[in-house]
Amino acid sequence: MSSQEKKPVVQEEITETQLESQTSVLDFKSDSLIDEYEGQKNPQLEKKMLRKMDMVILPIIGWVYLIAYLDRSNIGNAASAGLIEDLNLSPSNYSAAISLFYVTYILVETPCTILFKKVKPAVMLATLTFSWSLVGIFSGFVKNFSGIVVIRLLLGLIEGGLFPCLTLYLATVYQRNELAYRVSYLFSAAALAGAIGGLLAYGLLQMDGLHGLKGWQWLFIIEGCISITGAILVLGALPNNMEKAWFLNDEERAYYSMRKRVHEHNLLKDQEKEKEGSQDVKAAFKDPKVYLSAISQFCAEVVFYGFSTFLPQIVKAMGYTTLKTQLLTIPIYVVGSISFIMIATVSDYFKRRLPFLILAACFPIIGYIMLLASNSNSVRMCGVYILTVGAFAGPGLNLSWLNNNTAGHLKRATSVGIQLSLANVAGVVIGQIYRSNDAPEYKLGHGFSLGCISFAIISYAAQGLYLRSKNIEKRDRLLNGTSKPDARGDNSDSYTYFL
């Protein structure tokens, strides 16, 4: 390092890019592993390898989450097709059925993320997928409120571990600056589930009366059968270990192995990884950024769950028939899916999360204002389209942000579990704020969601300020020679947080 670089540095004069460069040089300049990787770095091979990974992994995890979200949210399509009337549900009964799903869903998220470290990913994901598929099929045979309560509790219990495990799998396979784009496929899959669900509902509801079953019963049964394909696909094609992936050749496997070792060396030193255990779980529970992230995630998921679950009823309340409602929801979900992929791609390119989270939050704010302020169906439908641009992007980017800023598999698993367990209380809330007797305006639901997404901007900013202050503290210790030698993982002074 030159004498010029050793001079005292004024805090305000150092940019985040310079900080990343300085910490990298200080930590890795003499490291033989990094030197070896740099000597063998092959952008063309890496691009080819990533393309192969994306072509296999993303369709599988995207399909699994799509069918999971289909089985979870098809109650909205069923409700608009007569489920409420056929089961003699009161408005409070239906709201309870929505909320109860998230009670068991929340309880299993953190335990499942910890268990995921000890079980083969493909086996665990396939087991979850097959189990909820059976529950989805049985949903078509419920006869009363008690039956639907049992089904929703079971569905939440099984599906609760899926999403955090999928994101952990992606965070293990891909690097930090590659993650948001890949996680966007999960939320885009949720959006496409709405579109496909609307299309399926349009066709399946026309089976009403076939073999004595209602259209909404066929909806549950056939979508449950479709979900079994996900279990087969995961078990047969999803690699448990990328270094032995069936779709990579020997050269690509060797390159992936080298890349992975360098990446893990950056995040968590080899000797530290051997010490992972209860202290990493405790560290996650004590980490302020986990709770800041959970607050932001709760606010974003109020919008996400409320919009995706109740969209068919919101559209139907504008005066459309049941079948036309199913068709009208399709392009809305498609817009949400495409928007999120675009936002996530740009976010990964610039290696920044905060500006794009704030941008994504602005769209639902505008959309909810239009829904609340106007009685015109045209204006309200326009508001729905604007709302959907940010409804899926917010939760996905924020989840990627926490994954980006947590090092160590067990700490990351626990942190994601805590974040999602707290944030998914939003699922319980939305069943109580979107009440069928509030139709067609749904002022309570829209107003509460507007308040949450507005507060999310404040929460995102607080996260960004906290992470930036930690980066500055780390930089100052590195420059002053007062680094903490015992700091591990993302607490290490050589670890720079994504902003």
Long-range contacts (C-beta under 8 A, 24 or more apart in sequence): 1-25, 8-479, 9-479, 11-472, 11-476, 14-475, 16-468, 16-471, 16-496, 16-499, 19-471, 19-472, 19-475, 19-496, 20-496, 22-475, 22-478, 22-479, 23-474, 23-475, 23-478, 23-493, 23-494, 23-495, 23-496, 24-494, 26-478, 26-494, 27-266, 27-494, 28-266, 31-265, 33-261, 33-262, 33-265, 34-262, 34-265, 36-258, 37-258, 37-259, 37-261, 37-262, 40-255, 40-258, 42-255, 45-251, 45-252, 45-255, 46-255, 46-259, 48-252, 49-248, 49-252, 49-255, 49-256, 50-178, 52-247, 52-248, 52-252, 53-173, 53-174, 53-242, 53-245, 53-247, 53-248, 54-182, 55-247, 56-237, 56-239, 56-245, 56-247, 57-170, 57-173, 57-182, 57-238, 57-239, 58-182, 58-185, 60-233, 60-234, 60-237, 60-238, 61-166, 61-169, 61-170, 61-185, 61-186, 61-238, 62-185, 62-186, 62-188, 62-189, 63-189, 63-229, 63-230, 63-233, 64-125, 64-129, 64-162, 64-166, 64-230, 64-233, 64-234, 65-162, 65-163, 65-166, 65-186, 65-189, 65-190, 65-193, 66-189, 66-190, 66-192, 66-193, 66-196, 67-129, 67-133, 67-193, 67-223, 67-226, 67-227, 67-229, 67-230, 68-129, 68-132, 68-159, 68-162, 68-163, 68-227, 68-230, 69-189, 69-190, 69-193, 69-194, 69-308, 70-193, 70-196, 70-197, 70-200, 70-223, 70-226, 70-227, 71-132, 71-133, 71-135, 71-136, 71-139, 71-155, 71-159, 71-223, 71-224, 71-227, 72-101, 72-155, 72-159, 73-193, 73-194, 73-197, 73-308, 73-309, 74-197, 74-201, 74-219, 74-220, 74-223, 75-152, 75-309, 76-309, 76-310, 76-311, 76-312, 76-313, 77-197, 77-198, 77-201, 77-205, 77-216, 77-219, 77-312, 77-326, 78-216, 78-219, 78-220, 79-312, 79-313, 79-436, 80-312, 80-313, 80-316, 80-322, 80-325, 80-326, 81-201, 81-205, 81-208, 81-214, 81-215, 81-216, 81-219, 81-322, 82-214, 82-215, 82-216, 82-322, 83-214, 83-216, 84-436, 86-214, 86-216, 87-142, 87-143, 87-144, 87-145, 87-148, 88-144, 88-145, 89-145, 89-148, 91-435, 91-436, 91-437, 92-435, 93-145, 94-436, 95-431, 95-432, 95-434, 95-435, 95-436, 96-149, 96-431, 97-145, 97-148, 97-149, 97-152, 97-431, 98-152, 98-309, 98-427, 98-430, 98-431, 98-434, 99-427, 99-428, 99-429, 99-430, 99-431, 99-432, 100-149, 100-152, 100-153, 100-156, 100-431, 101-152, 101-153, 101-155, 101-156, 101-427, 102-156, 102-424, 102-425, 102-426, 102-427, 102-428, 102-431, 103-153, 103-156, 103-428, 104-153, 104-154, 104-156, 104-157, 104-160, 105-156, 105-157, 105-159, 105-160, 105-424, 105-427, 106-156, 106-160, 106-421, 106-424, 106-425, 106-427, 106-428, 107-157, 107-160, 107-421, 108-157, 108-160, 108-161, 109-160, 109-161, 109-163, 109-164, 109-417, 109-420, 109-421, 109-424, 110-414, 110-417, 110-418, 110-421, 111-161, 111-417, 112-160, 112-161, 112-164, 112-165, 112-417, 113-161, 113-164, 113-165, 113-168, 113-413, 113-414, 113-416, 113-417, 114-281, 114-410, 114-413, 114-414, 114-417, 115-161, 116-161, 116-164, 116-165, 116-168, 116-169, 116-413, 117-409, 117-410, 117-413, 120-240, 121-165, 121-169, 121-238, 121-240, 122-234, 122-235, 122-238, 122-239, 122-240, 123-235, 123-240, 124-161, 124-165, 125-162, 125-165, 125-166, 125-169, 125-234, 125-238, 126-231, 126-232, 126-234, 126-235, 127-231, 128-158, 128-159, 128-161, 128-162, 128-165, 129-162, 129-227, 129-228, 129-230, 129-231, 129-234, 130-228, 130-231, 131-158, 132-158, 132-159, 132-162, 132-227, 133-224, 133-225, 133-227, 133-228, 133-230, 133-231, 134-224, 135-224, 136-220, 136-223, 136-224, 136-227, 137-220, 137-221, 137-224, 137-225, 138-224, 139-220, 139-221, 139-224, 140-213, 140-216, 140-217, 140-218, 140-219, 140-220, 140-221, 140-224, 141-217, 163-420, 164-413, 164-416, 164-417, 164-420, 167-399, 167-403, 167-416, 168-403, 168-409, 168-412, 168-413, 168-416, 171-403, 171-412, 172-409, 173-242, 175-259, 175-263, 176-403, 176-404, 176-498, 177-348, 177-351, 178-348, 179-348, 179-400, 179-403, 179-404, 180-344, 180-347, 180-348, 180-353, 180-396, 180-397, 180-400, 180-404, 181-341, 181-344, 181-345, 181-347, 181-348, 183-344, 183-396, 183-397, 183-399, 183-400, 183-403, 184-340, 184-341, 184-343, 184-344, 184-345, 184-393, 184-396, 185-341, 186-396, 187-337, 187-340, 187-392, 187-393, 187-395, 187-396, 188-336, 188-337, 188-338, 188-340, 188-341, 188-392, 189-337, 190-304, 190-308, 190-392, 191-308, 191-333, 191-334, 191-336, 191-337, 191-340, 191-388, 191-392, 192-333, 192-334, 192-337, 193-333, 194-308, 194-311, 194-329, 194-330, 194-332, 194-333, 194-336, 195-329, 195-330, 195-331, 195-332, 195-333, 195-334, 195-337, 197-223, 197-329, 198-312, 198-326, 198-327, 198-328, 198-329, 198-330, 198-333, 199-326, 199-327, 199-330, 201-312, 201-326, 202-323, 202-326, 202-327, 205-322, 205-323, 205-326, 206-323, 266-494, 266-495, 267-407, 267-408, 267-489, 267-490, 267-495, 268-407, 268-408, 268-488, 268-489, 269-488, 272-408, 272-488, 272-489, 273-408, 275-488, 276-408, 276-409, 276-410, 276-411, 277-410, 280-408, 280-410, 280-411, 280-414, 280-489, 281-410, 281-411, 281-414, 283-411, 283-488, 283-489, 283-491, 284-406, 284-411, 284-414, 284-415, 284-418, 285-414, 285-418, 287-406, 287-415, 288-466, 289-402, 289-405, 289-463, 289-466, 289-467, 290-402, 290-406, 290-415, 290-418, 290-419, 291-418, 291-422, 292-459, 292-462, 292-463, 292-466, 293-398, 293-401, 293-402, 293-419, 293-463, 294-418, 294-419, 294-422, 294-423, 295-422, 295-459, 296-357, 296-398, 296-456, 296-459, 296-460, 296-463, 297-395, 297-398, 297-399, 297-419, 297-420, 297-422, 297-423, 298-422, 298-423, 298-425, 298-426, 298-452, 299-426, 299-452, 299-453, 299-455, 299-456, 299-459, 300-361, 300-394, 300-395, 300-398, 300-423, 300-452, 300-453, 300-456, 301-395, 301-423, 301-424, 301-426, 301-427, 302-426, 302-429, 302-430, 302-448, 302-449, 302-452, 302-453, 303-364, 303-387, 303-390, 303-391, 303-394, 303-449, 303-452, 303-453, 304-391, 304-392, 304-394, 304-395, 304-426, 305-426, 305-427, 305-430, 306-430, 306-433, 306-434, 306-445, 306-449, 307-364, 307-387, 307-388, 307-391, 307-449, 308-391, 309-430, 309-434, 310-430, 310-434, 310-442, 310-445, 311-384, 313-434, 313-436, 313-439, 314-384, 314-442, 315-381, 315-384, 317-439, 317-440, 317-442, 318-377, 318-380, 318-381, 318-440, 319-377, 319-440, 332-384, 332-385, 332-388, 333-388, 335-385, 335-388, 335-389, 336-388, 336-389, 336-391, 336-392, 337-392, 339-388, 339-389, 339-390, 339-392, 339-393, 340-392, 340-393, 340-396, 343-393, 343-397, 344-393, 344-396, 344-397, 344-400, 347-397, 347-400, 351-498, 352-498, 352-499, 353-397, 353-398, 353-400, 353-401, 353-404, 353-498, 353-499, 354-401, 354-460, 354-461, 354-463, 354-464, 354-499, 356-393, 356-397, 357-394, 357-397, 357-398, 357-401, 357-456, 357-460, 358-457, 358-460, 358-461, 359-390, 360-389, 360-390, 360-393, 360-394, 360-397, 361-390, 361-394, 361-453, 361-454, 361-456, 361-457, 361-460, 362-390, 362-457, 363-387, 363-388, 363-389, 363-390, 363-391, 364-390, 364-391, 364-394, 364-449, 364-450, 364-453, 365-450, 365-453, 365-454, 368-446, 368-447, 368-449, 368-450, 368-453, 369-450, 371-442, 371-446, 372-441, 372-443, 372-446, 372-447, 372-450, 390-453, 394-453, 394-456, 395-423, 398-460, 401-463, 401-498, 404-497, 404-498, 405-467, 405-490, 405-497, 405-498, 406-489, 406-490, 407-489, 407-490, 407-492, 407-495, 408-488, 408-489, 408-490, 411-489, 411-490, 464-499, 467-497, 467-498, 467-499, 468-497, 468-499, 470-497, 471-496, 471-497, 471-499
